Amino acid sequence: MSLACHCNGLCVTKKVISCSKNIQYLQTLQQILLNNINTLILNSYGNYSIQVALDCWSYERTAPLISLLYNQFFTLSTQKFSSNVVEKCLERGGEPVMTKFLDEICHKSKIIGKTIFYN
């Protein structure tokens, strides 16, 4: 966590996430990301760790990460760092994630012009 949330440590974290092939290491990394997703996603550097995992890992490995963000998509998509992760979730999650995102957006907001009104 210290590395992932630090400008110099992030490169190490990204390399470990993208290059690990050992199943035990992957499971450990996945669990660390799952346990700390709310901190990482809002951090200016930590959000990149989540994005790299979404890019490099299989859908089976990233699905638990994405599912933790359900019901938070609306809020996360309006914030500077987490919006990048939401975008990556939409790219990698396919139709089910897109549907979940759209349902959440439709139920939590009314968009009129450029102004967003919260229910």
Order of alpha helices (4+ residues) and beta strands (2+ residues): alpha-alpha-alpha-alpha-alpha-alpha-beta-beta
